């Protein structure tokens, strides 16, 4: 593998990140859902921040809704403290979010401690957000 490809594989979230987005309807409020993401990331080039390393490190992953073409930040997932190699199964769950039903495209970015981050369109996943269930329901059987 050439050096350029190796560097790209190590740095790009889109290569190492297999985002599995699950839109889970909750019964709290109509149209409110949580998102759970699971992904992998190779921290070999950009090590994760820790209590002792707070600069020039990867701080967090940001999850966006990129359905409309304009990224809307939904929530963040902290990087595993001090990670310096490939990590699989990084997970995060959002708070309740107001999501309209339908097909959505979600993007994930890696954000450094100085605020720079990768493109929200480089690593994406698509999920269907189902409509919420009725708030109340009654039935009469005759």
Order of alpha helices (4+ residues) and beta strands (2+ residues): alpha-alpha-beta-beta-beta-beta-beta-beta-beta-beta
